[in-house]
Amino acid sequence: MQKDITLGVIVGNRDFFPDALISEGRQDILEVLAERNITPIILDEDATKLGAVETWQNAKKCADLFRQHRDEIDGILVCLPNFGDEKGVAETIKLSGLNVPILVQAYPDDLNELIPSRRRDAFCGKISVCNNLYQYGYDYTVTKLHTVHPRSDSFKADLDKFVGICRVVKGLRNARLGAIGARPNAFNTTRYSEKLLQSVGMSVQTIDLSEVFGPARKLADDDARVKERIDRIMSYVKTEGVPSASLLKMAKIGVIIDDWMQSLDITASAIQCWDSLQTNYGVNVCTLMSMMSEQLLPSACEVDITGVVSMYALQLASGTPSALVDWNNNYGDDPNKCVLFHCGNWARSFFPEDDFVMEYAPILGSTLGDENTYGVVSGRTPSGPFSYARVTTDDRNGVIKAYVGDGMFIDDPMETFGSRALVEVPDLQTLLRYICKNGFEHHAAMNASHSAAVLEEALSTYFGWDVYHHI
């Protein structure tokens, strides 16, 4: 599961404002962070005046504390109980050397307390702090409301969103992506630039399918790891009617893929499928990919590396598994509904427990033989929230770009096979025109959440990508 978040906290102060405001603000922030299991790295109250940052000396102390915890800190929260000191905040971040997302919060004034003993002026101070962050070249996030109390629902929503942003930024900057096999020759749509991904911290590790098939065939049928993997598969999905020989093949290849991924600390993977696995090994690995995605190790089809980046980004934003899908079918003449489909590698979380079974792949089976295509998982996703995203490397222009949006899974009648969902997206036709006109792939990532706003902020602000947020 995803780890808890740690935030470096800077409480800004200006000396001629009341001390009580700082003490109250510090307590508010710490209590809200505790409620959400967020670990704060913050100056002790006696380290500086009230544990706040105002002077150059304060900035050095806070920066030193942050440097001591640099490997733990996922983001920085700037709290302004009063106007704050714009230089103190910016210089703390500069001296810390941290390159993490920054959230700036400012307290609202009470109209009944615009008096010297309670006046804050954080409304104004936030603008000055942000101006300095901009001058220093730092990317930062602001709350939905310009001034907001930390105990309010609005700020808690801001904080939850920021936690997702921190996860996306840290996760993608350190992603190690596994490309298992060559891109299927017929799938130009899944081409991508390793160098563009590397430019933002994502590295691609490769392995040929021969390096998987060979060791898998050498594993003994009674190998303890093989038997354990068969047990895991059978406890994960209903396997009635699936030949035992197919389960054995799945288990063996699963052991080898796991060993390779663990040896290289692979974060997410994309596997060649159509149709080398079926032709040369006689099985589909969709169930193994489903199991990995369920364990928050997302796995995509057709060596779609930027597809699995999209899956991973949504997973990081929401904390829940993602799946790779085709924008696949219209739904009658309804312009805002469509069918999402894949042969069947979606995580179990997308399905009701009684509607999740292993089968053969009827489309592949029609040409390759049903007996060579066992391993897909089949079921339909029930109604609920739905987010979609696609990251791609636009090699013609030398940039990475993306689109994101929210919709709903719906339960309208639909009879088909495989891993499937029916979705409703506002003004879907405009989105589809955008996808086509801007050279995006037919694959997209989906997640059972509403996470588009998190991804838009993370990808546009902290990576500088061109992000289309379909609303």
Disulfide bonds with the S-S distance in Angstrom:
none
